[in-house]
């Protein structure tokens, strides 16, 4: 399974950014897709997940500022991030799972896309 993320970049504090992820390379359903991020010197953390049934889960540090959406039947997912702050600077990784499971990351990881928030 290949996960292709796009939409990262450099923004100023308070601005918004939209990330997208598309999966390919499998005919088997991906029932959970999500985003994780890793900042320099920090552990990888959950940003948001969504299941094929529409259930979502957000990381505590982004709740209220990000919205995850997607069409998992087409293996696509988006992450709308608003009111970005310097602490949001990280590499954002697309993640996917064949199971509808919000308790942990799935087996598949994308290459990551850099998000930098700086004035």
C-alpha positions as a LaTeX table, in Angstrom:
\begin{tabular}{lrrr}
\hline
Residue & $x$ (\AA) & $y$ (\AA) & $z$ (\AA) \\
\hline
Unk1 & 0.00 & 0.00 & 0.00 \\
Unk2 & 1.33 & 3.41 & $-0.94$ \\
Unk3 & 0.13 & 6.55 & 0.82 \\
Unk4 & 0.79 & 9.83 & $-0.95$ \\
Unk5 & 0.45 & 12.95 & 1.16 \\
Unk6 & 0.33 & 16.47 & $-0.19$ \\
Unk7 & $-0.44$ & 20.01 & 0.91 \\
Unk8 & 2.32 & 20.75 & 3.38 \\
Unk9 & 4.24 & 23.98 & 3.35 \\
Unk10 & 5.23 & 27.14 & 5.17 \\
Unk11 & 2.52 & 29.28 & 6.75 \\
Unk12 & 2.39 & 32.09 & 9.24 \\
Unk13 & 0.86 & 31.74 & 12.73 \\
Unk14 & $-2.92$ & 31.92 & 12.61 \\
Unk15 & $-3.15$ & 30.73 & 9.01 \\
Unk16 & $-4.74$ & 27.55 & 7.67 \\
Unk17 & $-3.52$ & 24.59 & 5.69 \\
Unk18 & $-5.20$ & 21.59 & 4.08 \\
Unk19 & $-3.44$ & 18.27 & 3.75 \\
Unk20 & $-4.55$ & 15.46 & 1.48 \\
Unk21 & $-3.69$ & 11.77 & 1.35 \\
Unk22 & $-4.46$ & 9.21 & $-1.31$ \\
Unk23 & $-3.83$ & 5.49 & $-1.00$ \\
Unk24 & $-3.07$ & 3.07 & $-3.78$ \\
Unk25 & $-1.71$ & $-0.39$ & $-4.32$ \\
Unk26 & $-4.43$ & $-2.44$ & $-2.69$ \\
Unk27 & $-7.91$ & $-3.62$ & $-3.58$ \\
Unk28 & $-8.65$ & $-4.35$ & 0.07 \\
Unk29 & $-10.67$ & $-1.73$ & 1.91 \\
Unk30 & $-8.88$ & 0.73 & 4.12 \\
Unk31 & $-11.33$ & 1.16 & 6.97 \\
Unk32 & $-9.32$ & 3.69 & 8.98 \\
Unk33 & $-7.14$ & 6.52 & 7.75 \\
Unk34 & $-5.42$ & 9.12 & 9.82 \\
Unk35 & $-2.70$ & 11.68 & 10.34 \\
Unk36 & 0.16 & 11.58 & 12.80 \\
Unk37 & 2.92 & 14.12 & 13.23 \\
Unk38 & 6.44 & 14.20 & 14.58 \\
Unk39 & 8.31 & 17.32 & 15.57 \\
Unk40 & 12.11 & 17.35 & 15.99 \\
Unk41 & 13.08 & 15.69 & 19.26 \\
Unk42 & 9.53 & 14.60 & 20.03 \\
Unk43 & 7.59 & 11.38 & 19.77 \\
Unk44 & 5.14 & 10.79 & 16.97 \\
Unk45 & 1.63 & 11.79 & 18.04 \\
Unk46 & $-1.91$ & 11.44 & 16.79 \\
Unk47 & $-3.42$ & 14.34 & 14.91 \\
Unk48 & $-6.67$ & 12.78 & 13.72 \\
Unk49 & $-8.23$ & 9.55 & 12.50 \\
Unk50 & $-11.40$ & 8.67 & 10.62 \\
Unk51 & $-13.09$ & 5.33 & 9.97 \\
Unk52 & $-15.15$ & 4.24 & 7.01 \\
Unk53 & $-18.20$ & 4.62 & 9.27 \\
Unk54 & $-17.39$ & 8.28 & 9.87 \\
Unk55 & $-16.17$ & 7.94 & 13.43 \\
Unk56 & $-13.34$ & 10.35 & 14.24 \\
Unk57 & $-10.69$ & 10.82 & 16.89 \\
Unk58 & $-8.49$ & 13.87 & 17.48 \\
Unk59 & $-5.30$ & 14.45 & 19.36 \\
Unk60 & $-5.65$ & 16.67 & 22.42 \\
Unk61 & $-3.24$ & 19.28 & 21.07 \\
Unk62 & $-5.30$ & 19.93 & 17.93 \\
Unk63 & $-8.90$ & 19.50 & 19.10 \\
Unk64 & $-11.09$ & 22.34 & 17.91 \\
Unk65 & $-8.58$ & 23.47 & 15.30 \\
Unk66 & $-8.52$ & 20.60 & 12.82 \\
Unk67 & $-11.14$ & 18.64 & 10.93 \\
Unk68 & $-10.56$ & 15.30 & 9.25 \\
Unk69 & $-12.70$ & 14.15 & 6.37 \\
Unk70 & $-12.48$ & 11.61 & 3.61 \\
Unk71 & $-14.00$ & 9.12 & 1.25 \\
Unk72 & $-12.43$ & 5.89 & 2.42 \\
Unk73 & $-14.25$ & 3.93 & $-0.27$ \\
Unk74 & $-12.01$ & 5.86 & $-2.66$ \\
Unk75 & $-9.06$ & 5.71 & $-0.25$ \\
Unk76 & $-8.74$ & 9.48 & 0.07 \\
Unk77 & $-8.58$ & 11.69 & 3.13 \\
Unk78 & $-8.15$ & 15.36 & 3.95 \\
Unk79 & $-7.10$ & 17.32 & 7.03 \\
Unk80 & $-8.15$ & 20.95 & 7.41 \\
Unk81 & $-5.97$ & 22.75 & 9.94 \\
Unk82 & $-6.88$ & 26.22 & 11.19 \\
Unk83 & $-5.28$ & 28.70 & 13.56 \\
Unk84 & $-1.90$ & 27.07 & 13.10 \\
Unk85 & 0.80 & 27.84 & 15.65 \\
Unk86 & 4.57 & 27.30 & 15.71 \\
Unk87 & 4.03 & 24.21 & 17.90 \\
Unk88 & 2.25 & 22.63 & 14.95 \\
Unk89 & 5.51 & 22.54 & 13.02 \\
Unk90 & 6.25 & 18.89 & 12.26 \\
Unk91 & 6.35 & 16.25 & 9.59 \\
Unk92 & 2.81 & 15.02 & 9.06 \\
Unk93 & 2.38 & 11.37 & 8.15 \\
Unk94 & $-0.59$ & 9.75 & 6.50 \\
Unk95 & $-1.56$ & 6.42 & 8.06 \\
Unk96 & $-3.98$ & 3.66 & 7.11 \\
Unk97 & $-5.43$ & 0.44 & 8.45 \\
Unk98 & $-7.55$ & $-2.28$ & 6.93 \\
Unk99 & $-9.50$ & $-2.43$ & 10.18 \\
Unk100 & $-11.93$ & 0.14 & 11.60 \\
Unk101 & $-9.82$ & 0.83 & 14.65 \\
Unk102 & $-9.24$ & 4.20 & 16.31 \\
Unk103 & $-7.17$ & 2.80 & 19.18 \\
Unk104 & $-3.82$ & 2.70 & 17.42 \\
Unk105 & $-2.11$ & 3.59 & 14.16 \\
Unk106 & $-2.48$ & 1.25 & 11.25 \\
Unk107 & 0.22 & $-0.73$ & 9.54 \\
Unk108 & 0.71 & 1.57 & 6.55 \\
Unk109 & 2.62 & 4.85 & 6.59 \\
Unk110 & 3.23 & 7.51 & 3.99 \\
Unk111 & 6.50 & 9.39 & 3.47 \\
Unk112 & 5.32 & 12.48 & 5.29 \\
Unk113 & 4.84 & 16.11 & 4.39 \\
Unk114 & 6.51 & 19.01 & 6.17 \\
Unk115 & 4.38 & 21.66 & 7.82 \\
Unk116 & 6.21 & 24.72 & 9.10 \\
Unk117 & 4.49 & 27.50 & 11.00 \\
Unk118 & 6.68 & 30.54 & 11.33 \\
Unk119 & 6.53 & 34.28 & 11.01 \\
\hline
\end{tabular}
